[in-house]
Amino acid sequence: MRLIREFMAALQRFLQKKEGEDKQEALRDLYRQYLGEYELYHITTMEEVMQSFEQFPVEQRIHRMEMLAELYYVEADMKSEPTRSELLRRALSLFRFIDQHGKTYSFDRVAKIDQIVKTLNVEK
Protein backbone atom coordinates (compact mmCIF):
# COMPACT_ATOMS: atom_id res chain seq x y z
CA MET A 1 0.00 0.00 0.00
CA ARG A 2 1.37 3.38 -1.05
CA LEU A 3 0.29 5.07 2.18
CA ILE A 4 2.38 2.69 4.29
CA ARG A 5 5.47 3.10 2.10
CA GLU A 6 5.09 6.88 2.28
CA PHE A 7 4.67 6.76 6.05
CA MET A 8 7.67 4.47 6.58
CA ALA A 9 9.84 6.77 4.42
CA ALA A 10 8.69 9.81 6.46
CA LEU A 11 9.36 7.92 9.70
CA GLN A 12 12.84 6.98 8.48
CA ARG A 13 13.60 10.64 7.67
CA PHE A 14 12.34 11.59 11.14
CA LEU A 15 14.62 9.03 12.81
CA GLN A 16 17.63 10.54 11.06
CA LYS A 17 16.99 13.99 12.56
CA LYS A 18 19.10 15.24 15.42
CA GLU A 19 17.60 15.56 18.91
CA GLY A 20 15.86 18.77 19.93
CA GLU A 21 12.63 20.72 19.89
CA ASP A 22 12.50 20.48 16.13
CA LYS A 23 12.32 16.70 16.42
CA GLN A 24 9.32 16.83 18.78
CA GLU A 25 7.49 19.16 16.40
CA ALA A 26 8.35 16.88 13.46
CA LEU A 27 6.86 13.96 15.39
CA ARG A 28 3.65 15.92 16.02
CA ASP A 29 3.53 16.66 12.28
CA LEU A 30 3.70 12.92 11.52
CA TYR A 31 0.75 12.29 13.83
CA ARG A 32 -1.25 15.09 12.20
CA GLN A 33 -0.36 14.07 8.65
CA TYR A 34 -1.19 10.36 8.97
CA LEU A 35 -3.63 10.04 11.87
CA GLY A 36 -5.02 13.25 13.30
CA GLU A 37 -4.34 15.53 16.22
CA TYR A 38 -1.39 14.50 18.40
CA GLU A 39 -3.26 15.25 21.62
CA LEU A 40 -6.08 12.82 20.80
CA TYR A 41 -3.68 9.89 20.86
CA HIS A 42 -2.13 10.94 24.16
CA ILE A 43 -5.01 12.00 26.41
CA THR A 44 -7.63 9.41 25.51
CA THR A 45 -7.99 5.81 26.65
CA MET A 46 -6.92 2.98 24.35
CA GLU A 47 -10.59 2.15 23.88
CA GLU A 48 -11.19 5.66 22.56
CA VAL A 49 -8.05 5.41 20.41
CA MET A 50 -9.39 2.19 18.88
CA GLN A 51 -12.76 3.86 18.23
CA SER A 52 -10.98 6.75 16.50
CA PHE A 53 -9.95 4.39 13.69
CA GLU A 54 -13.59 4.25 12.57
CA GLN A 55 -12.94 7.60 10.86
CA PHE A 56 -10.79 5.77 8.29
CA PRO A 57 -11.98 3.46 5.52
CA VAL A 58 -12.12 -0.19 6.66
CA GLU A 59 -9.27 -1.24 4.36
CA GLN A 60 -6.96 1.40 5.94
CA ARG A 61 -7.68 0.78 9.63
CA ILE A 62 -5.07 -1.89 10.35
CA HIS A 63 -2.47 0.14 8.44
CA ARG A 64 -3.32 3.28 10.41
CA MET A 65 -3.10 1.29 13.65
CA GLU A 66 0.35 0.12 12.62
CA MET A 67 1.38 3.71 11.92
CA LEU A 68 0.22 4.76 15.37
CA ALA A 69 1.98 1.80 17.01
CA GLU A 70 5.21 2.77 15.23
CA LEU A 71 4.84 6.39 16.32
CA TYR A 72 4.23 5.38 19.94
CA TYR A 73 7.24 3.04 19.77
CA VAL A 74 9.55 5.72 18.37
CA GLU A 75 8.26 8.43 20.69
CA ALA A 76 8.82 6.23 23.75
CA ASP A 77 12.57 6.43 23.10
CA MET A 78 12.35 10.21 23.29
CA LYS A 79 10.57 10.29 26.65
CA SER A 80 11.40 9.54 30.26
CA GLU A 81 9.35 7.56 32.77
CA PRO A 82 6.42 7.24 33.31
CA THR A 83 5.50 8.56 29.83
CA ARG A 84 7.92 6.14 28.19
CA SER A 85 6.24 3.08 29.71
CA GLU A 86 2.77 4.36 28.87
CA LEU A 87 3.72 4.86 25.22
CA LEU A 88 5.27 1.38 25.10
CA ARG A 89 2.09 -0.12 26.61
CA ARG A 90 0.02 1.63 23.95
CA ALA A 91 2.35 0.43 21.19
CA LEU A 92 2.24 -3.11 22.57
CA SER A 93 -1.55 -3.10 22.66
CA LEU A 94 -1.73 -2.00 19.02
CA PHE A 95 1.01 -4.36 17.82
CA ARG A 96 -0.77 -7.28 19.49
CA PHE A 97 -4.11 -6.30 17.96
CA ILE A 98 -2.52 -6.04 14.51
CA ASP A 99 -0.75 -9.37 15.00
CA GLN A 100 -4.07 -11.06 15.82
CA HIS A 101 -6.31 -9.33 13.27
CA GLY A 102 -3.99 -8.30 10.44
CA LYS A 103 -3.47 -10.38 7.33
CA THR A 104 0.28 -9.82 7.10
CA TYR A 105 2.87 -11.51 9.29
CA SER A 106 5.78 -9.28 10.24
CA PHE A 107 9.05 -10.42 11.81
CA ASP A 108 9.73 -6.80 12.69
CA ARG A 109 6.42 -6.48 14.55
CA VAL A 110 7.02 -9.71 16.47
CA ALA A 111 10.52 -8.52 17.42
CA LYS A 112 9.09 -5.21 18.65
CA ILE A 113 6.45 -7.03 20.69
CA ASP A 114 9.17 -9.18 22.27
CA GLN A 115 11.36 -6.16 22.99
CA ILE A 116 8.49 -4.20 24.59
CA VAL A 117 7.42 -7.21 26.69
CA LYS A 118 10.99 -7.55 27.91
CA THR A 119 11.34 -3.81 28.62
CA LEU A 120 8.05 -3.54 30.49
CA ASN A 121 8.52 -6.93 32.15
CA VAL A 122 4.99 -8.06 31.26
CA GLU A 123 3.61 -11.38 30.10
CA LYS A 124 3.80 -12.14 26.42
N, CA, C and O atoms as CSV, one atom per row, in Angstrom:
chain,resi,resn,atom,element,x,y,z
A,1,MET,N,N,0.840,-1.181,0.000
A,1,MET,CA,C,0.000,0.000,0.000
A,1,MET,C,C,0.887,1.247,0.000
A,1,MET,O,O,1.824,1.355,0.791
A,2,ARG,N,N,0.585,2.163,-0.877
A,2,ARG,CA,C,1.370,3.377,-1.050
A,2,ARG,C,C,1.452,4.206,0.226
A,2,ARG,O,O,2.503,4.765,0.540
A,3,LEU,N,N,0.348,4.285,0.958
A,3,LEU,CA,C,0.293,5.070,2.181
A,3,LEU,C,C,1.316,4.572,3.207
A,3,LEU,O,O,1.987,5.373,3.859
A,4,ILE,N,N,1.431,3.270,3.345
A,4,ILE,CA,C,2.379,2.686,4.294
A,4,ILE,C,C,3.813,2.982,3.863
A,4,ILE,O,O,4.640,3.361,4.692
A,5,ARG,N,N,4.111,2.816,2.590
A,5,ARG,CA,C,5.470,3.105,2.101
A,5,ARG,C,C,5.823,4.567,2.336
A,5,ARG,O,O,6.936,4.886,2.755
A,6,GLU,N,N,4.876,5.448,2.065
A,6,GLU,CA,C,5.093,6.880,2.280
A,6,GLU,C,C,5.335,7.176,3.765
A,6,GLU,O,O,6.234,7.939,4.121
A,7,PHE,N,N,4.513,6.557,4.621
A,7,PHE,CA,C,4.666,6.760,6.054
A,7,PHE,C,C,6.027,6.250,6.532
A,7,PHE,O,O,6.724,6.950,7.268
A,8,MET,N,N,6.406,5.052,6.126
A,8,MET,CA,C,7.674,4.473,6.577
A,8,MET,C,C,8.859,5.319,6.100
A,8,MET,O,O,9.847,5.453,6.821
A,9,ALA,N,N,8.772,5.884,4.906
A,9,ALA,CA,C,9.836,6.772,4.420
A,9,ALA,C,C,9.897,8.039,5.273
A,9,ALA,O,O,10.984,8.497,5.622
A,10,ALA,N,N,8.738,8.606,5.610
A,10,ALA,CA,C,8.691,9.805,6.461
A,10,ALA,C,C,9.220,9.491,7.853
A,10,ALA,O,O,9.934,10.301,8.444
A,11,LEU,N,N,8.875,8.328,8.376
A,11,LEU,CA,C,9.356,7.920,9.698
A,11,LEU,C,C,10.875,7.745,9.673
A,11,LEU,O,O,11.559,8.137,10.619
A,12,GLN,N,N,11.396,7.168,8.615
A,12,GLN,CA,C,12.843,6.985,8.480
A,12,GLN,C,C,13.557,8.332,8.440
A,12,GLN,O,O,14.606,8.494,9.064
A,13,ARG,N,N,13.001,9.300,7.714
A,13,ARG,CA,C,13.598,10.644,7.671
A,13,ARG,C,C,13.566,11.275,9.063
A,13,ARG,O,O,14.519,11.937,9.475
A,14,PHE,N,N,12.471,11.066,9.777
A,14,PHE,CA,C,12.338,11.589,11.136
A,14,PHE,C,C,13.419,10.995,12.047
A,14,PHE,O,O,14.039,11.719,12.826
A,15,LEU,N,N,13.642,9.697,11.951
A,15,LEU,CA,C,14.621,9.026,12.811
A,15,LEU,C,C,16.047,9.511,12.556
A,15,LEU,O,O,16.909,9.387,13.426
A,16,GLN,N,N,16.295,10.055,11.385
A,16,GLN,CA,C,17.630,10.545,11.055
A,16,GLN,C,C,17.878,11.965,11.548
A,16,GLN,O,O,19.006,12.455,11.491
A,17,LYS,N,N,16.828,12.630,12.032
A,17,LYS,CA,C,16.988,13.991,12.557
A,17,LYS,C,C,17.756,13.972,13.861
A,17,LYS,O,O,17.758,12.977,14.586
A,18,LYS,N,N,18.407,15.083,14.148
A,18,LYS,CA,C,19.103,15.236,15.421
A,18,LYS,C,C,18.084,15.559,16.506
A,18,LYS,O,O,16.983,16.032,16.224
A,19,GLU,N,N,18.475,15.293,17.766
A,19,GLU,CA,C,17.599,15.560,18.911
A,19,GLU,C,C,17.315,17.054,19.034
A,19,GLU,O,O,18.092,17.887,18.567
A,20,GLY,N,N,16.190,17.379,19.670
A,20,GLY,CA,C,15.860,18.775,19.935
A,20,GLY,C,C,14.384,19.053,19.776
A,20,GLY,O,O,13.595,18.161,19.466
A,21,GLU,N,N,14.025,20.301,19.993
A,21,GLU,CA,C,12.626,20.718,19.886
A,21,GLU,C,C,12.083,20.467,18.494
A,21,GLU,O,O,10.925,20.084,18.329
A,22,ASP,N,N,12.912,20.681,17.508
A,22,ASP,CA,C,12.502,20.482,16.126
A,22,ASP,C,C,12.036,19.047,15.904
A,22,ASP,O,O,11.110,18.804,15.131
A,23,LYS,N,N,12.672,18.106,16.578
A,23,LYS,CA,C,12.320,16.697,16.418
A,23,LYS,C,C,10.939,16.426,17.022
A,23,LYS,O,O,10.153,15.678,16.441
A,24,GLN,N,N,10.636,17.015,18.167
A,24,GLN,CA,C,9.323,16.827,18.782
A,24,GLN,C,C,8.225,17.408,17.884
A,24,GLN,O,O,7.162,16.805,17.734
A,25,GLU,N,N,8.477,18.554,17.302
A,25,GLU,CA,C,7.488,19.164,16.400
A,25,GLU,C,C,7.331,18.314,15.135
A,25,GLU,O,O,6.221,18.175,14.621
A,26,ALA,N,N,8.412,17.754,14.637
A,26,ALA,CA,C,8.345,16.880,13.461
A,26,ALA,C,C,7.521,15.636,13.770
A,26,ALA,O,O,6.775,15.155,12.917
A,27,LEU,N,N,7.654,15.115,14.988
A,27,LEU,CA,C,6.858,13.957,15.394
A,27,LEU,C,C,5.371,14.311,15.422
A,27,LEU,O,O,4.535,13.547,14.938
A,28,ARG,N,N,5.049,15.465,15.987
A,28,ARG,CA,C,3.650,15.918,16.018
A,28,ARG,C,C,3.098,16.058,14.595
A,28,ARG,O,O,1.934,15.750,14.336
A,29,ASP,N,N,3.948,16.525,13.684
A,29,ASP,CA,C,3.531,16.657,12.285
A,29,ASP,C,C,3.207,15.293,11.675
A,29,ASP,O,O,2.263,15.172,10.895
A,30,LEU,N,N,3.982,14.269,12.026
A,30,LEU,CA,C,3.702,12.919,11.519
A,30,LEU,C,C,2.346,12.435,12.026
A,30,LEU,O,O,1.569,11.859,11.264
A,31,TYR,N,N,2.060,12.660,13.295
A,31,TYR,CA,C,0.747,12.286,13.835
A,31,TYR,C,C,-0.355,12.986,13.041
A,31,TYR,O,O,-1.306,12.354,12.581
A,32,ARG,N,N,-0.206,14.314,12.890
A,32,ARG,CA,C,-1.249,15.092,12.195
A,32,ARG,C,C,-1.419,14.651,10.745
A,32,ARG,O,O,-2.541,14.524,10.255
A,33,GLN,N,N,-0.311,14.422,10.069
A,33,GLN,CA,C,-0.359,14.070,8.648
A,33,GLN,C,C,-1.006,12.711,8.396
A,33,GLN,O,O,-1.753,12.555,7.430
A,34,TYR,N,N,-0.729,11.724,9.253
A,34,TYR,CA,C,-1.186,10.361,8.971
A,34,TYR,C,C,-2.343,9.877,9.833
A,34,TYR,O,O,-3.003,8.898,9.482
A,35,LEU,N,N,-2.601,10.550,10.962
A,35,LEU,CA,C,-3.627,10.035,11.871
A,35,LEU,C,C,-4.624,11.078,12.351
A,35,LEU,O,O,-5.826,10.814,12.380
A,36,GLY,N,N,-4.158,12.225,12.719
A,36,GLY,CA,C,-5.022,13.252,13.302
A,36,GLY,C,C,-4.256,13.994,14.372
A,36,GLY,O,O,-3.028,13.927,14.431
A,37,GLU,N,N,-4.975,14.697,15.212
A,37,GLU,CA,C,-4.339,15.527,16.220
A,37,GLU,C,C,-3.530,14.709,17.225
A,37,GLU,O,O,-4.007,13.708,17.758
A,38,TYR,N,N,-2.320,15.144,17.470
A,38,TYR,CA,C,-1.387,14.498,18.396
A,38,TYR,C,C,-2.027,14.281,19.762
A,38,TYR,O,O,-1.920,13.199,20.340
A,39,GLU,N,N,-2.686,15.302,20.271
A,39,GLU,CA,C,-3.255,15.253,21.619
A,39,GLU,C,C,-4.272,14.122,21.771
A,39,GLU,O,O,-4.325,13.479,22.819
A,40,LEU,N,N,-5.068,13.874,20.751
A,40,LEU,CA,C,-6.080,12.818,20.803
A,40,LEU,C,C,-5.457,11.488,21.194
A,40,LEU,O,O,-6.027,10.742,21.990
A,41,TYR,N,N,-4.309,11.193,20.646
A,41,TYR,CA,C,-3.680,9.891,20.861
A,41,TYR,C,C,-2.863,9.818,22.160
A,41,TYR,O,O,-2.232,8.803,22.457
A,42,HIS,N,N,-2.889,10.907,22.916
A,42,HIS,CA,C,-2.130,10.937,24.156
A,42,HIS,C,C,-2.983,11.182,25.401
A,42,HIS,O,O,-2.547,10.885,26.514
A,43,ILE,N,N,-4.182,11.715,25.231
A,43,ILE,CA,C,-5.008,12.000,26.411
A,43,ILE,C,C,-6.225,11.087,26.519
A,43,ILE,O,O,-6.935,11.111,27.525
A,44,THR,N,N,-6.467,10.286,25.490
A,44,THR,CA,C,-7.631,9.405,25.509
A,44,THR,C,C,-7.227,7.990,25.923
A,44,THR,O,O,-6.051,7.627,25.898
A,45,THR,N,N,-8.230,7.205,26.301
A,45,THR,CA,C,-7.986,5.806,26.651
A,45,THR,C,C,-7.709,5.015,25.375
A,45,THR,O,O,-7.987,5.489,24.274
A,46,MET,N,N,-7.167,3.822,25.525
A,46,MET,CA,C,-6.920,2.985,24.354
A,46,MET,C,C,-8.234,2.585,23.686
A,46,MET,O,O,-8.283,2.405,22.470
A,47,GLU,N,N,-9.284,2.448,24.465
A,47,GLU,CA,C,-10.591,2.148,23.876
A,47,GLU,C,C,-11.032,3.287,22.949
A,47,GLU,O,O,-11.542,3.044,21.855
A,48,GLU,N,N,-10.833,4.510,23.391
A,48,GLU,CA,C,-11.187,5.664,22.559
A,48,GLU,C,C,-10.262,5.765,21.345
A,48,GLU,O,O,-10.695,6.152,20.260
A,49,VAL,N,N,-8.994,5.418,21.535
A,49,VAL,CA,C,-8.055,5.414,20.411
A,49,VAL,C,C,-8.535,4.408,19.361
A,49,VAL,O,O,-8.560,4.709,18.168
A,50,MET,N,N,-8.915,3.210,19.819
A,50,MET,CA,C,-9.394,2.189,18.877
A,50,MET,C,C,-10.652,2.665,18.146
A,50,MET,O,O,-10.804,2.423,16.949
A,51,GLN,N,N,-11.541,3.334,18.856
A,51,GLN,CA,C,-12.759,3.861,18.227
A,51,GLN,C,C,-12.429,4.939,17.199
A,51,GLN,O,O,-13.151,5.102,16.215
A,52,SER,N,N,-11.347,5.671,17.422
A,52,SER,CA,C,-10.977,6.745,16.499
A,52,SER,C,C,-10.645,6.220,15.105
A,52,SER,O,O,-10.706,6.970,14.131
A,53,PHE,N,N,-10.297,4.948,15.002
A,53,PHE,CA,C,-9.955,4.393,13.692
A,53,PHE,C,C,-11.178,4.216,12.800
A,53,PHE,O,O,-11.041,3.964,11.603
A,54,GLU,N,N,-12.363,4.346,13.368
A,54,GLU,CA,C,-13.589,4.255,12.575
A,54,GLU,C,C,-13.708,5.404,11.583
A,54,GLU,O,O,-14.501,5.337,10.644
A,55,GLN,N,N,-12.916,6.467,11.788
A,55,GLN,CA,C,-12.935,7.597,10.860
A,55,GLN,C,C,-12.273,7.254,9.523
A,55,GLN,O,O,-12.458,7.960,8.532
A,56,PHE,N,N,-11.503,6.168,9.504
A,56,PHE,CA,C,-10.791,5.774,8.295
A,56,PHE,C,C,-11.546,4.669,7.571
A,56,PHE,O,O,-12.285,3.910,8.198
A,57,PRO,N,N,-11.367,4.571,6.249
A,57,PRO,CA,C,-11.983,3.456,5.517
A,57,PRO,C,C,-11.522,2.118,6.095
A,57,PRO,O,O,-10.389,1.997,6.560
A,58,VAL,N,N,-12.392,1.126,6.066
A,58,VAL,CA,C,-12.116,-0.188,6.657
A,58,VAL,C,C,-10.780,-0.758,6.182
A,58,VAL,O,O,-10.020,-1.301,6.983
A,59,GLU,N,N,-10.493,-0.638,4.902
A,59,GLU,CA,C,-9.273,-1.236,4.360
A,59,GLU,C,C,-7.996,-0.527,4.835
A,59,GLU,O,O,-6.898,-1.053,4.654
A,60,GLN,N,N,-8.127,0.657,5.438
A,60,GLN,CA,C,-6.960,1.397,5.939
A,60,GLN,C,C,-6.756,1.261,7.443
A,60,GLN,O,O,-5.697,1.640,7.945
A,61,ARG,N,N,-7.716,0.744,8.168
A,61,ARG,CA,C,-7.675,0.783,9.632
A,61,ARG,C,C,-6.473,0.068,10.226
A,61,ARG,O,O,-5.782,0.632,11.074
A,62,ILE,N,N,-6.213,-1.147,9.804
A,62,ILE,CA,C,-5.066,-1.890,10.351
A,62,ILE,C,C,-3.774,-1.147,10.028
A,62,ILE,O,O,-2.876,-1.075,10.866
A,63,HIS,N,N,-3.673,-0.596,8.827
A,63,HIS,CA,C,-2.470,0.142,8.438
A,63,HIS,C,C,-2.300,1.390,9.299
A,63,HIS,O,O,-1.190,1.710,9.724
A,64,ARG,N,N,-3.386,2.081,9.550
A,64,ARG,CA,C,-3.322,3.283,10.407
A,64,ARG,C,C,-2.949,2.896,11.839
A,64,ARG,O,O,-2.202,3.615,12.503
A,65,MET,N,N,-3.463,1.772,12.310
A,65,MET,CA,C,-3.100,1.291,13.648
A,65,MET,C,C,-1.603,1.010,13.712
A,65,MET,O,O,-0.940,1.322,14.701
A,66,GLU,N,N,-1.087,0.421,12.650
A,66,GLU,CA,C,0.346,0.123,12.624
A,66,GLU,C,C,1.168,1.415,12.621
A,66,GLU,O,O,2.218,1.489,13.261
A,67,MET,N,N,0.694,2.419,11.908
A,67,MET,CA,C,1.384,3.710,11.917
A,67,MET,C,C,1.413,4.279,13.330
A,67,MET,O,O,2.449,4.757,13.792
A,68,LEU,N,N,0.282,4.228,14.009
A,68,LEU,CA,C,0.224,4.755,15.369
A,68,LEU,C,C,1.127,3.954,16.304
A,68,LEU,O,O,1.830,4.536,17.130
A,69,ALA,N,N,1.115,2.638,16.182
A,69,ALA,CA,C,1.983,1.802,17.011
A,69,ALA,C,C,3.448,2.174,16.789
A,69,ALA,O,O,4.216,2.276,17.745
A,70,GLU,N,N,3.831,2.375,15.542
A,70,GLU,CA,C,5.210,2.767,15.231
A,70,GLU,C,C,5.547,4.126,15.833
A,70,GLU,O,O,6.639,4.322,16.367
A,71,LEU,N,N,4.600,5.065,15.744
A,71,LEU,CA,C,4.839,6.391,16.324
A,71,LEU,C,C,4.979,6.319,17.842
A,71,LEU,O,O,5.870,6.947,18.414
A,72,TYR,N,N,4.106,5.560,18.495
A,72,TYR,CA,C,4.233,5.377,19.945
A,72,TYR,C,C,5.595,4.767,20.280
A,72,TYR,O,O,6.270,5.213,21.208
A,73,TYR,N,N,5.987,3.759,19.531
A,73,TYR,CA,C,7.235,3.041,19.772
A,73,TYR,C,C,8.440,3.978,19.647
A,73,TYR,O,O,9.332,3.968,20.496
A,74,VAL,N,N,8.459,4.776,18.597
A,74,VAL,CA,C,9.553,5.716,18.370
A,74,VAL,C,C,9.534,6.824,19.420
A,74,VAL,O,O,10.579,7.203,19.948
A,75,GLU,N,N,8.359,7.334,19.718
A,75,GLU,CA,C,8.255,8.429,20.686
A,75,GLU,C,C,8.681,7.982,22.081
A,75,GLU,O,O,9.232,8.779,22.841
A,76,ALA,N,N,8.438,6.737,22.423
A,76,ALA,CA,C,8.822,6.228,23.749
A,76,ALA,C,C,10.319,6.409,23.989
A,76,ALA,O,O,10.738,6.686,25.113
A,77,ASP,N,N,11.118,6.256,22.951
A,77,ASP,CA,C,12.569,6.429,23.097
A,77,ASP,C,C,12.961,7.878,23.367
A,77,ASP,O,O,14.071,8.147,23.825
A,78,MET,N,N,12.066,8.798,23.088
A,78,MET,CA,C,12.354,10.213,23.295
A,78,MET,C,C,11.899,10.706,24.671
A,78,MET,O,O,12.197,11.836,25.058
A,79,LYS,N,N,11.189,9.869,25.396
A,79,LYS,CA,C,10.569,10.289,26.654
A,79,LYS,C,C,11.205,9.595,27.842
A,79,LYS,O,O,11.894,8.584,27.703
A,80,SER,N,N,10.953,10.169,29.026
A,80,SER,CA,C,11.397,9.543,30.263
A,80,SER,C,C,10.182,8.924,30.954
A,80,SER,O,O,9.045,9.108,30.520
A,81,GLU,N,N,10.438,8.197,32.024
A,81,GLU,CA,C,9.349,7.561,32.773
A,81,GLU,C,C,8.496,8.615,33.455
A,81,GLU,O,O,9.030,9.662,33.820
A,82,PRO,N,N,7.236,8.406,33.643
A,82,PRO,CA,C,6.419,7.239,33.306
A,82,PRO,C,C,5.839,7.292,31.889
A,82,PRO,O,O,5.206,6.334,31.444
A,83,THR,N,N,6.052,8.403,31.181
A,83,THR,CA,C,5.504,8.556,29.829
A,83,THR,C,C,6.038,7.479,28.905
A,83,THR,O,O,5.303,6.948,28.071
A,84,ARG,N,N,7.302,7.158,29.049
A,84,ARG,CA,C,7.921,6.144,28.188
A,84,ARG,C,C,7.182,4.813,28.299
A,84,ARG,O,O,6.839,4.209,27.283
A,85,SER,N,N,6.936,4.358,29.508
A,85,SER,CA,C,6.245,3.076,29.707
A,85,SER,C,C,4.819,3.120,29.181
A,85,SER,O,O,4.339,2.142,28.606
A,86,GLU,N,N,4.143,4.235,29.371
A,86,GLU,CA,C,2.768,4.359,28.867
A,86,GLU,C,C,2.738,4.271,27.348
A,86,GLU,O,O,1.868,3.607,26.785
A,87,LEU,N,N,3.666,4.927,26.685
A,87,LEU,CA,C,3.724,4.859,25.218
A,87,LEU,C,C,4.051,3.440,24.753
A,87,LEU,O,O,3.491,2.966,23.764
A,88,LEU,N,N,4.943,2.771,25.454
A,88,LEU,CA,C,5.265,1.385,25.098
A,88,LEU,C,C,4.068,0.471,25.311
A,88,LEU,O,O,3.841,-0.434,24.508
A,89,ARG,N,N,3.292,0.686,26.381
A,89,ARG,CA,C,2.087,-0.124,26.609
A,89,ARG,C,C,1.076,0.087,25.479
A,89,ARG,O,O,0.448,-0.861,25.009
A,90,ARG,N,N,0.933,1.323,25.059
A,90,ARG,CA,C,0.018,1.625,23.954
A,90,ARG,C,C,0.496,0.963,22.664
A,90,ARG,O,O,-0.298,0.371,21.932
A,91,ALA,N,N,1.791,1.064,22.391
A,91,ALA,CA,C,2.347,0.430,21.189
A,91,ALA,C,C,2.144,-1.078,21.251
A,91,ALA,O,O,1.758,-1.697,20.259
A,92,LEU,N,N,2.401,-1.666,22.407
A,92,LEU,CA,C,2.237,-3.107,22.570
A,92,LEU,C,C,0.799,-3.534,22.318
A,92,LEU,O,O,0.551,-4.530,21.639
A,93,SER,N,N,-0.130,-2.792,22.857
A,93,SER,CA,C,-1.546,-3.097,22.662
A,93,SER,C,C,-1.906,-3.093,21.173
A,93,SER,O,O,-2.593,-3.994,20.691
A,94,LEU,N,N,-1.443,-2.089,20.464
A,94,LEU,CA,C,-1.732,-2.000,19.025
A,94,LEU,C,C,-1.002,-3.095,18.235
A,94,LEU,O,O,-1.597,-3.738,17.370
A,95,PHE,N,N,0.270,-3.304,18.528
A,95,PHE,CA,C,1.014,-4.355,17.818
A,95,PHE,C,C,0.355,-5.719,18.016
A,95,PHE,O,O,0.256,-6.502,17.071
A,96,ARG,N,N,-0.093,-6.006,19.231
A,96,ARG,CA,C,-0.766,-7.284,19.490
A,96,ARG,C,C,-2.082,-7.385,18.722
A,96,ARG,O,O,-2.393,-8.433,18.156
A,97,PHE,N,N,-2.848,-6.303,18.703
A,97,PHE,CA,C,-4.111,-6.299,17.964
A,97,PHE,C,C,-3.842,-6.569,16.480
A,97,PHE,O,O,-4.515,-7.390,15.858
A,98,ILE,N,N,-2.865,-5.878,15.931
A,98,ILE,CA,C,-2.517,-6.040,14.515
A,98,ILE,C,C,-2.052,-7.463,14.247
A,98,ILE,O,O,-2.411,-8.055,13.230
A,99,ASP,N,N,-1.251,-8.015,15.158
A,99,ASP,CA,C,-0.752,-9.366,15.003
A,99,ASP,C,C,-1.896,-10.387,14.962
A,99,ASP,O,O,-1.840,-11.364,14.216
A,100,GLN,N,N,-2.926,-10.148,15.768
A,100,GLN,CA,C,-4.069,-11.063,15.824
A,100,GLN,C,C,-5.059,-10.860,14.678
A,100,GLN,O,O,-5.654,-11.827,14.203
A,101,HIS,N,N,-5.243,-9.630,14.231
A,101,HIS,CA,C,-6.307,-9.328,13.270
A,101,HIS,C,C,-5.810,-8.963,11.870
A,101,HIS,O,O,-6.589,-8.948,10.916
A,102,GLY,N,N,-4.525,-8.671,11.749
A,102,GLY,CA,C,-3.988,-8.305,10.440
A,102,GLY,C,C,-3.794,-9.517,9.558
A,102,GLY,O,O,-3.793,-10.651,10.037
A,103,LYS,N,N,-3.634,-9.282,8.289
A,103,LYS,CA,C,-3.470,-10.375,7.325
A,103,LYS,C,C,-2.014,-10.599,6.944
A,103,LYS,O,O,-1.695,-11.526,6.200
A,104,THR,N,N,-1.125,-9.739,7.463
A,104,THR,CA,C,0.282,-9.821,7.097
A,104,THR,C,C,1.128,-10.136,8.323
A,104,THR,O,O,1.042,-9.454,9.344
A,105,TYR,N,N,1.947,-11.179,8.210
A,105,TYR,CA,C,2.874,-11.511,9.286
A,105,TYR,C,C,4.107,-10.629,9.148
A,105,TYR,O,O,4.592,-10.393,8.041
A,106,SER,N,N,4.610,-10.145,10.277
A,106,SER,CA,C,5.780,-9.278,10.241
A,106,SER,C,C,6.784,-9.710,11.312
A,106,SER,O,O,6.480,-9.696,12.505
A,107,PHE,N,N,7.981,-10.093,10.871
A,107,PHE,CA,C,9.046,-10.424,11.814
A,107,PHE,C,C,9.410,-9.200,12.644
A,107,PHE,O,O,9.691,-9.307,13.838
A,108,ASP,N,N,9.403,-8.042,12.004
A,108,ASP,CA,C,9.734,-6.797,12.689
A,108,ASP,C,C,8.729,-6.510,13.814
A,108,ASP,O,O,9.116,-6.118,14.915
A,109,ARG,N,N,7.455,-6.707,13.531
A,109,ARG,CA,C,6.417,-6.478,14.546
A,109,ARG,C,C,6.593,-7.438,15.714
A,109,ARG,O,O,6.513,-7.028,16.872
A,110,VAL,N,N,6.830,-8.706,15.419
A,110,VAL,CA,C,7.019,-9.713,16.472
A,110,VAL,C,C,8.242,-9.366,17.320
A,110,VAL,O,O,8.214,-9.517,18.541
A,111,ALA,N,N,9.310,-8.904,16.680
A,111,ALA,CA,C,10.515,-8.516,17.417
A,111,ALA,C,C,10.235,-7.314,18.323
A,111,ALA,O,O,10.731,-7.247,19.447
A,112,LYS,N,N,9.439,-6.372,17.826
A,112,LYS,CA,C,9.092,-5.209,18.654
A,112,LYS,C,C,8.216,-5.618,19.831
A,112,LYS,O,O,8.391,-5.115,20.941
A,113,ILE,N,N,7.287,-6.516,19.599
A,113,ILE,CA,C,6.450,-7.027,20.691
A,113,ILE,C,C,7.339,-7.669,21.752
A,113,ILE,O,O,7.186,-7.394,22.942
A,114,ASP,N,N,8.258,-8.512,21.328
A,114,ASP,CA,C,9.168,-9.179,22.272
A,114,ASP,C,C,10.009,-8.165,23.039
A,114,ASP,O,O,10.194,-8.295,24.250
A,115,GLN,N,N,10.512,-7.167,22.343
A,115,GLN,CA,C,11.356,-6.163,22.986
A,115,GLN,C,C,10.552,-5.351,24.006
A,115,GLN,O,O,11.047,-5.070,25.098
A,116,ILE,N,N,9.333,-4.976,23.665
A,116,ILE,CA,C,8.489,-4.204,24.587
A,116,ILE,C,C,8.125,-5.044,25.807
A,116,ILE,O,O,8.173,-4.560,26.937
A,117,VAL,N,N,7.762,-6.296,25.577
A,117,VAL,CA,C,7.423,-7.212,26.686
A,117,VAL,C,C,8.597,-7.306,27.649
A,117,VAL,O,O,8.422,-7.249,28.867
A,118,LYS,N,N,9.782,-7.451,27.099
A,118,LYS,CA,C,10.991,-7.555,27.913
A,118,LYS,C,C,11.244,-6.247,28.676
A,118,LYS,O,O,11.566,-6.275,29.864
A,119,THR,N,N,11.101,-5.113,28.002
A,119,THR,CA,C,11.345,-3.805,28.615
A,119,THR,C,C,10.363,-3.534,29.752
A,119,THR,O,O,10.750,-3.075,30.827
A,120,LEU,N,N,9.081,-3.827,29.496
A,120,LEU,CA,C,8.045,-3.545,30.487
A,120,LEU,C,C,7.928,-4.653,31.534
A,120,LEU,O,O,7.259,-4.495,32.556
A,121,ASN,N,N,8.591,-5.778,31.258
A,121,ASN,CA,C,8.523,-6.933,32.153
A,121,ASN,C,C,7.068,-7.398,32.360
A,121,ASN,O,O,6.601,-7.579,33.484
A,122,VAL,N,N,6.384,-7.580,31.234
A,122,VAL,CA,C,4.992,-8.060,31.264
A,122,VAL,C,C,4.922,-9.406,30.568
A,122,VAL,O,O,5.866,-9.823,29.897
A,123,GLU,N,N,3.783,-10.087,30.737
A,123,GLU,CA,C,3.607,-11.385,30.098
A,123,GLU,C,C,3.406,-11.225,28.615
A,123,GLU,O,O,2.781,-10.271,28.152
A,124,LYS,N,N,3.943,-12.171,27.877
A,124,LYS,CA,C,3.796,-12.143,26.420
A,124,LYS,C,C,2.425,-12.640,26.087
A,124,LYS,O,O,2.062,-12.709,24.913
